[in-house]
Amino acid sequence: MKGIIIMQNQLPKGKKHEKTLGLFDLSILGIGAIIGTGILVLTGIVAAEDSGPAIVFSFLIAALASGLIGLCYSELTTSLPNSGSAFYYAWVSIGKFMAFLAGWTLIGVYVTTTATVANGWTGYVQSFLEVLGVNLPHKLLVTPAAGGYVNLPAVLMILFMTIILTRGTSESKLVNNFLVGVKIFIIVLFIVVSAQHINPANWHPFLPYGYKGIFTGASAVFFSFLGFDALATSAEDAKDVDKNIPRAIILCLVISTALYILVSLVMTGVLSYKDLNVSEAMSYVLLAKGHKYVAEIVSLGAVLGIMAVVFAFIYAGSNIMKSMSRSAFLPQGLAKVNDKTQSPNRAIWLVGLLAAVLAGEFDLHYLALIANIGSLVVFALISLIVIILRYRYPELKRPFKVPFGNVIPVLSVLICIVLLVSISLNAWLTYLLWLVVGLGVYFCYSLRHANEFNFQDESDIPGN
């Protein structure tokens, strides 16, 4: 095999897809996907229920695993740039059955993660409005499991971001960049204002749930780092993929991990971890120390900033669906793009509507665990695919290659397995139910329509 591999399921011949995302846009997209519910919502909940102050170590473990996996993503994305992410890499290296399972899992991950993020977003909306003296009906703010009818703000926000995404990448990226900037500002503001109230006594005991709690916490927050995959799905929209995506992944990891650790230390240092079991933990901590106006600014910033996470995940989920549809694993009508905006509006709406239903009706922490199983399974598969591709296609052009041979991919797989073991049985059963539904789709549709992946040498393409 000579030169580079040409992908069979790329854009139809004769159509040029405008690449609009540079290094800054990619970095903002990744940071927007990584810094969200994990830092604004789950930090307090996981500290209270799973890790205590040792949530710092939970984030460090999740970040370490993400760093190793991010290197594996960099090698695959620069070698095989495609919006299909793990689905596409599995199709190339293993076959269409595993490709379908990977893609189906990713769709489930993005839908449940979007729902999780939106679910937690409602807490900040409620906190912001209460300070202004506006009290929304409780029944419309919580899910049936919490005694309500529907989490209506979460549903409406997802639908709003879905509409923005249908406007196309070049227009919607400006909205996303602004939202991420707001989010970083309020996180820094929280750290600066709250740090003066740290009481080291609140860090004792540091390991109230033992070492098991650290790993349980790491499993619970791991989906926060799913931004790597969101970057991989943007490969077809990215300029200079070979350099920009690896750099964006590194920048995202460094910035996000630093902010996660600082917020965790400050939050558990200001209040006892036992008091942090609320979805709007940042504003709660500020209000507890009398910073009413700063809390209001943080709540408003979180209301805007979390929307950037929803943006990134609906975008990524629709790209996976588009890639699978383009390859006939799903009905090909879902791959149709709007002539004016070049956005896959059918896929965007399907992902958005599914996420809206889940956000309105299911519990945040439970959704997060389901999303974690899928993301960990996919990350383990990504790491394994790096090894398989090196063995099967050693001549494949690799602009970026993970150093130290197969050591890092193997470590990535092992870390994912350790974290998967820490997730509850109920979450596993729900994930397996999603796979069963997927198997029905595969044997009823994909098996008959999708083909095995075919390679073409660069020299076989007309004009080369």
C-alpha positions as CSV (number, residue, x, y, z in Angstrom):
1,M,0.0,0.0,0.0
2,K,1.4,3.3,-1.0
3,G,1.1,6.7,0.6
4,I,-2.1,7.5,2.5
5,I,-5.4,5.7,2.7
6,I,-8.4,7.3,1.0
7,M,-11.5,6.9,3.0
8,Q,-14.5,5.3,1.3
9,N,-17.2,7.1,3.2
10,Q,-15.9,10.6,2.7
11,L,-18.0,13.4,1.2
12,P,-19.6,12.7,-2.2
13,K,-17.5,13.4,-5.2
14,G,-17.8,16.9,-6.6
15,K,-18.7,18.4,-3.2
16,K,-16.2,20.4,-1.2
17,H,-16.7,20.8,2.5
18,E,-15.5,24.1,3.8
19,K,-13.0,23.7,6.7
20,T,-13.8,26.5,9.2
21,L,-12.1,25.4,12.5
22,G,-8.6,26.6,13.3
23,L,-6.5,25.8,16.4
24,F,-8.2,28.4,18.5
25,D,-11.7,27.2,17.5
26,L,-10.7,23.6,18.1
27,S,-9.2,24.4,21.5
28,I,-12.3,26.3,22.5
29,L,-14.6,23.5,21.3
30,G,-12.6,20.9,23.4
31,I,-12.4,23.1,26.5
32,G,-16.1,23.9,26.1
33,A,-16.8,20.1,26.0
34,I,-14.5,19.2,28.9
35,I,-15.1,22.1,31.3
36,G,-18.8,21.9,32.0
37,T,-21.0,19.7,34.2
38,G,-17.9,18.1,35.7
39,I,-16.6,21.3,37.2
40,L,-19.9,23.3,37.6
41,V,-22.2,20.6,38.7
42,L,-20.7,17.2,39.5
43,T,-17.7,18.4,41.6
44,G,-19.9,19.0,44.7
45,I,-22.2,16.0,44.2
46,V,-19.3,13.5,43.7
47,A,-17.4,15.0,46.6
48,A,-20.4,14.5,48.8
49,E,-21.4,11.1,47.7
50,D,-18.2,9.3,46.5
51,S,-14.8,10.9,47.2
52,G,-14.9,13.7,49.8
53,P,-12.0,16.2,49.4
54,A,-10.1,13.4,47.7
55,I,-12.1,14.3,44.6
56,V,-8.9,16.1,43.6
57,F,-7.3,12.6,43.1
58,S,-10.4,11.5,41.3
59,F,-9.9,14.3,38.7
60,L,-6.2,13.6,38.5
61,I,-6.8,9.9,37.7
62,A,-9.4,10.8,35.1
63,A,-7.0,13.4,33.7
64,L,-4.1,10.9,33.5
65,A,-6.3,8.4,31.7
66,S,-7.6,11.2,29.4
67,G,-4.0,12.3,28.6
68,L,-3.0,8.8,27.5
69,I,-6.2,8.4,25.6
70,G,-5.8,11.8,24.0
71,L,-2.4,10.7,22.6
72,C,-4.1,7.7,21.0
73,Y,-6.8,9.9,19.6
74,S,-4.2,12.2,18.1
75,E,-2.6,9.3,16.2
76,L,-5.9,8.1,14.8
77,T,-7.4,11.4,14.0
78,T,-4.3,12.6,12.1
79,S,-4.0,9.3,10.3
80,L,-7.7,8.8,9.4
81,P,-9.4,12.2,9.6
82,N,-13.1,11.6,9.6
83,S,-16.2,12.7,11.5
84,G,-17.0,9.2,12.6
85,S,-14.4,9.0,15.4
86,A,-14.4,5.5,17.1
87,F,-17.0,4.2,14.7
88,Y,-14.8,4.9,11.7
89,Y,-11.6,3.7,13.2
90,A,-13.2,0.4,14.2
91,W,-14.6,0.0,10.7
92,V,-11.2,0.4,9.2
93,S,-9.3,-1.8,11.7
94,I,-11.7,-4.5,13.0
95,G,-14.9,-4.7,10.8
96,K,-18.4,-3.5,10.5
97,F,-19.9,-5.3,13.5
98,M,-17.5,-3.7,16.0
99,A,-17.8,-0.4,14.1
100,F,-21.5,-0.4,14.6
101,L,-21.2,-1.2,18.3
102,A,-18.7,1.6,18.7
103,G,-20.8,4.1,16.8
104,W,-24.0,3.1,18.6
105,T,-22.3,3.4,21.9
106,L,-21.0,6.8,21.0
107,I,-24.4,8.0,20.0
108,G,-25.7,6.8,23.4
109,V,-22.9,8.5,25.2
110,Y,-23.4,11.9,23.5
111,V,-27.2,11.8,24.0
112,T,-26.9,10.8,27.7
113,T,-24.1,13.3,28.3
114,T,-26.0,16.1,26.8
115,A,-29.0,15.2,29.0
116,T,-26.7,15.0,32.1
117,V,-25.3,18.5,31.4
118,A,-28.7,20.0,30.7
119,N,-30.1,18.4,33.8
120,G,-27.5,20.0,36.0
121,W,-27.9,23.3,34.2
122,T,-31.3,23.7,35.6
123,G,-29.9,24.1,39.1
124,Y,-28.0,27.2,38.1
125,V,-31.0,28.6,36.4
126,Q,-33.1,28.1,39.5
127,S,-30.3,29.6,41.7
128,F,-30.0,32.7,39.4
129,L,-33.8,33.3,39.4
130,E,-34.3,32.8,43.1
131,V,-31.8,35.6,43.9
132,L,-33.9,37.8,41.7
133,G,-37.1,36.8,43.6
134,V,-38.4,34.6,40.8
135,N,-39.5,31.1,41.9
136,L,-40.5,28.7,39.1
137,P,-42.9,25.8,39.9
138,H,-40.9,23.0,41.5
139,K,-42.8,20.4,39.5
140,L,-41.3,21.8,36.3
141,L,-37.7,21.9,37.6
142,V,-37.2,18.3,38.6
143,T,-37.6,14.9,37.1
144,P,-40.3,12.4,38.1
145,A,-37.8,10.5,40.3
146,A,-37.5,13.7,42.4
147,G,-41.2,14.3,42.6
148,G,-41.7,16.6,39.6
149,Y,-43.3,16.3,36.2
150,V,-40.4,17.3,33.9
151,N,-37.1,19.3,34.0
152,L,-38.5,21.9,31.6
153,P,-35.6,24.4,31.5
154,A,-33.2,21.5,30.5
155,V,-35.5,20.5,27.7
156,L,-35.9,24.0,26.4
157,M,-32.2,24.7,26.5
158,I,-31.3,21.6,24.5
159,L,-33.9,22.5,21.9
160,F,-32.5,26.1,21.7
161,M,-28.9,24.8,21.2
162,T,-30.1,22.4,18.6
163,I,-31.6,25.2,16.6
164,I,-28.3,27.2,16.8
165,L,-26.4,24.2,15.5
166,T,-28.7,23.9,12.5
167,R,-27.3,27.4,11.5
168,G,-24.0,25.8,10.4
169,T,-20.5,25.4,11.8
170,S,-19.1,28.8,10.9
171,E,-22.0,30.8,12.5
172,S,-22.5,28.6,15.5
173,K,-18.8,28.5,16.4
174,L,-19.0,32.2,17.2
175,V,-21.7,31.6,19.7
176,N,-19.8,28.6,21.2
177,N,-16.5,30.7,21.5
178,F,-18.4,33.4,23.4
179,L,-20.1,30.9,25.8
180,V,-16.8,29.2,26.6
181,G,-15.1,32.5,27.3
182,V,-17.9,33.3,29.8
183,K,-17.5,30.0,31.5
184,I,-13.7,30.4,32.0
185,F,-14.3,33.8,33.4
186,I,-16.8,32.7,36.1
187,I,-14.6,29.7,37.1
188,V,-11.6,32.0,37.7
189,L,-13.9,34.5,39.5
190,F,-15.2,31.7,41.8
191,I,-11.6,30.6,42.6
192,V,-10.4,34.1,43.4
193,V,-13.3,35.1,45.6
194,S,-13.7,31.8,47.5
195,A,-10.0,31.1,48.1
196,Q,-10.0,33.6,51.0
197,H,-12.5,31.5,52.9
198,I,-10.6,28.2,52.8
199,N,-10.4,26.4,56.1
200,P,-7.9,23.5,56.0
201,A,-10.0,21.7,58.7
202,N,-12.6,21.0,56.0
203,W,-10.0,18.8,54.2
204,H,-10.0,16.4,57.2
205,P,-10.7,13.5,56.8
206,F,-9.3,13.8,53.2
207,L,-10.3,10.2,52.4
208,P,-13.7,9.8,54.1
209,Y,-14.8,7.0,51.6
210,G,-11.3,5.4,51.4
211,Y,-9.3,4.7,48.3
212,K,-12.3,3.0,46.7
213,G,-14.1,6.3,46.8
214,I,-11.3,7.9,44.8
215,F,-11.8,5.4,41.9
216,T,-15.6,5.6,42.2
217,G,-15.3,9.4,42.0
218,A,-13.0,9.1,39.0
219,S,-15.5,6.9,37.2
220,A,-18.3,9.4,38.0
221,V,-16.4,12.4,36.6
222,F,-14.6,10.7,33.7
223,F,-17.2,11.6,31.1
224,S,-16.2,15.2,31.8
225,F,-13.2,14.6,29.7
226,L,-15.2,13.3,26.7
227,G,-14.1,16.5,24.8
228,F,-11.3,14.5,23.2
229,D,-13.9,12.6,21.1
230,A,-15.8,15.8,20.3
231,L,-12.5,17.0,18.8
232,A,-12.0,13.8,16.8
233,T,-15.5,14.2,15.3
234,S,-14.6,17.7,14.1
235,A,-11.8,16.3,11.8
236,E,-13.7,17.1,8.6
237,D,-14.3,20.7,9.7
238,A,-10.7,21.3,10.9
239,K,-8.0,23.2,9.2
240,D,-4.5,21.6,9.1
241,V,-5.7,18.5,11.0
242,D,-2.2,17.0,11.3
243,K,-1.0,19.7,13.6
244,N,-4.1,21.4,15.1
245,I,-6.0,18.5,16.6
246,P,-3.0,17.1,18.6
247,R,-2.2,20.6,19.8
248,A,-5.8,21.3,20.7
249,I,-6.1,18.0,22.7
250,I,-3.0,18.9,24.7
251,L,-4.1,22.5,25.4
252,C,-7.6,21.2,26.4
253,L,-6.2,18.7,28.8
254,V,-3.7,21.0,30.5
255,I,-6.2,23.9,31.0
256,S,-9.1,21.8,32.0
257,T,-7.2,19.7,34.6
258,A,-5.7,22.8,36.2
259,L,-9.1,24.3,36.6
260,Y,-10.7,21.1,37.9
261,I,-8.1,20.7,40.6
262,L,-8.3,24.3,41.7
263,V,-12.1,24.3,41.9
264,S,-12.1,21.0,43.8
265,L,-9.6,22.2,46.4
266,V,-11.4,25.6,46.9
267,M,-14.8,24.1,47.1
268,T,-14.0,21.4,49.6
269,G,-11.8,23.8,51.6
270,V,-14.5,26.4,52.0
271,L,-17.4,24.0,53.0
272,S,-17.5,20.5,54.3
273,Y,-17.8,18.0,51.5
274,K,-21.0,16.7,53.2
275,D,-22.7,20.1,52.4
276,L,-21.9,20.1,48.7
277,N,-24.6,17.7,47.4
278,V,-26.2,20.3,45.2
279,S,-26.1,20.7,41.4
280,E,-25.3,24.5,41.7
281,A,-22.3,24.0,44.0
282,M,-20.3,27.1,43.0
283,S,-23.1,29.6,43.7
284,Y,-24.1,27.6,46.8
285,V,-20.6,28.0,48.2
286,L,-20.5,31.7,47.4
287,L,-23.9,32.3,49.0
288,A,-22.9,30.4,52.1
289,K,-20.1,32.9,52.6
290,G,-22.2,36.0,51.9
291,H,-21.1,36.7,48.3
292,K,-24.6,37.3,47.0
293,Y,-23.8,39.3,43.9
294,V,-20.8,37.2,42.9
295,A,-23.0,34.1,43.3
296,E,-25.4,35.8,40.9
297,I,-22.7,36.5,38.4
298,V,-21.4,32.9,38.7
299,S,-24.9,31.5,38.3
300,L,-25.5,33.6,35.2
301,G,-22.1,32.6,33.8
302,A,-22.8,28.9,34.5
303,V,-26.2,29.2,32.8
304,L,-24.5,30.5,29.7
305,G,-21.3,28.4,29.9
306,I,-22.9,25.0,30.3
307,M,-24.8,25.7,27.1
308,A,-21.4,25.4,25.3
309,V,-21.1,21.8,26.5
310,V,-24.5,21.0,25.1
311,F,-23.4,22.6,21.9
312,A,-20.3,20.5,21.7
313,F,-22.0,17.2,22.4
314,I,-25.0,17.6,20.1
315,Y,-22.5,18.6,17.4
316,A,-20.3,15.5,18.1
317,G,-23.3,13.1,18.3
318,S,-24.8,14.4,15.1
319,N,-21.4,13.9,13.3
320,I,-21.2,10.3,14.5
321,M,-24.8,9.7,13.3
322,K,-24.0,11.4,9.9
323,S,-20.9,9.3,9.4
324,M,-22.8,6.1,10.2
325,S,-25.6,7.1,7.9
326,R,-23.3,8.0,5.1
327,S,-21.9,4.5,5.4
328,A,-25.3,2.9,5.4
329,F,-25.1,1.7,9.0
330,L,-28.2,3.8,9.6
331,P,-30.8,5.2,7.2
332,Q,-28.8,7.3,4.7
333,G,-31.3,10.2,4.9
334,L,-29.8,11.1,8.3
335,A,-26.5,12.0,6.4
336,K,-28.3,14.6,4.3
337,V,-26.8,18.1,4.8
338,N,-28.6,21.4,4.4
339,D,-27.6,23.1,1.1
340,K,-27.2,26.5,2.7
341,T,-25.5,25.7,6.1
342,Q,-23.9,22.3,5.2
343,S,-25.1,21.0,8.6
344,P,-26.7,17.5,9.0
345,N,-29.9,18.9,10.3
346,R,-31.8,15.6,10.5
347,A,-29.1,14.1,12.6
348,I,-28.8,17.2,14.8
349,W,-32.5,17.2,15.5
350,L,-32.7,13.5,16.3
351,V,-29.8,13.7,18.8
352,G,-31.2,16.9,20.3
353,L,-34.7,15.5,20.7
354,L,-33.5,12.2,22.3
355,A,-31.3,14.2,24.7
356,A,-34.2,16.5,25.5
357,V,-36.4,13.6,26.5
358,L,-33.8,12.1,28.8
359,A,-32.9,15.4,30.4
360,G,-36.5,16.1,31.2
361,E,-37.3,12.7,32.7
362,F,-34.1,11.1,34.3
363,D,-31.8,11.7,37.3
364,L,-28.5,13.6,36.7
365,H,-26.1,11.3,38.6
366,Y,-27.6,8.2,37.0
367,L,-27.3,9.6,33.5
368,A,-23.7,10.5,34.2
369,L,-22.8,6.9,35.2
370,I,-24.4,5.5,32.0
371,A,-22.5,8.0,29.9
372,N,-19.3,7.0,31.7
373,I,-19.6,3.3,30.8
374,G,-20.0,4.1,27.2
375,S,-17.2,6.6,27.1
376,L,-14.8,4.3,28.9
377,V,-15.7,1.4,26.6
378,V,-15.0,3.6,23.6
379,F,-11.8,5.0,25.0
380,A,-10.5,1.4,25.7
381,L,-11.4,0.5,22.1
382,I,-9.6,3.6,20.7
383,S,-6.4,2.6,22.5
384,L,-6.7,-1.0,21.2
385,I,-7.3,0.2,17.6
386,V,-4.0,2.1,17.7
387,I,-2.2,-1.2,18.2
388,I,-4.3,-3.1,15.7
389,L,-3.8,-0.4,12.9
390,R,0.0,-0.4,13.5
391,Y,0.0,-4.2,13.0
392,R,-2.4,-4.4,10.0
393,Y,-1.3,-1.2,8.2
394,P,2.3,-0.3,9.1
395,E,2.6,1.8,5.9
396,L,-0.3,4.1,6.8
397,K,0.9,7.7,7.0
398,R,0.9,8.8,10.7
399,P,1.6,12.6,11.0
400,F,1.4,12.1,14.8
401,K,2.5,8.9,16.5
402,V,2.1,8.0,20.1
403,P,5.6,7.6,21.6
404,F,7.0,4.5,23.5
405,G,5.6,1.9,21.2
406,N,2.5,0.2,22.5
407,V,3.1,1.0,26.1
408,I,0.7,4.0,26.3
409,P,-2.2,2.3,24.4
410,V,-1.9,-0.7,26.7
411,L,-1.9,1.5,29.8
412,S,-4.9,3.4,28.5
413,V,-6.8,0.1,28.1
414,L,-5.9,-1.0,31.6
415,I,-7.0,2.3,33.2
416,C,-10.3,2.2,31.4
417,I,-10.9,-1.4,32.7
418,V,-10.1,-0.3,36.3
419,L,-12.6,2.6,36.1
420,L,-15.3,0.4,34.5
421,V,-15.1,-2.0,37.4
422,S,-16.0,0.8,39.7
423,I,-19.4,1.6,38.0
424,S,-22.7,0.4,39.5
425,L,-24.5,-2.7,38.3
426,N,-27.7,-0.7,37.5
427,A,-25.8,1.6,35.1
428,W,-24.2,-1.5,33.4
429,L,-27.7,-3.0,32.9
430,T,-29.0,0.2,31.3
431,Y,-26.0,0.4,29.0
432,L,-26.4,-3.3,28.0
433,L,-30.1,-2.5,27.3
434,W,-28.9,0.2,24.9
435,L,-26.7,-2.3,23.2
436,V,-29.5,-4.8,22.9
437,V,-31.6,-2.1,21.1
438,G,-28.6,-1.4,18.9
439,L,-28.2,-5.1,18.0
440,G,-31.8,-5.1,16.8
441,V,-31.0,-2.1,14.5
442,Y,-27.8,-3.8,13.3
443,F,-29.4,-7.2,12.3
444,C,-32.5,-5.6,10.9
445,Y,-30.8,-2.9,8.9
446,S,-27.0,-2.4,9.1
447,L,-26.1,-6.0,8.3
448,R,-28.0,-5.8,5.0
449,H,-27.0,-2.3,3.9
450,A,-23.5,-1.6,5.2
451,N,-20.4,-3.0,3.5
452,E,-17.1,-4.0,4.8
453,F,-14.5,-1.2,4.6
454,N,-12.6,-1.0,1.3
455,F,-9.3,0.7,0.9
456,Q,-8.2,2.5,-2.2
457,D,-4.6,3.4,-2.9
458,E,-4.0,7.1,-3.5
459,S,-2.9,6.4,-7.1
460,D,-6.3,4.9,-7.9
461,I,-8.1,8.2,-7.3
462,P,-8.8,10.1,-10.5
463,G,-6.5,13.2,-10.8
464,N,-3.7,11.7,-8.7
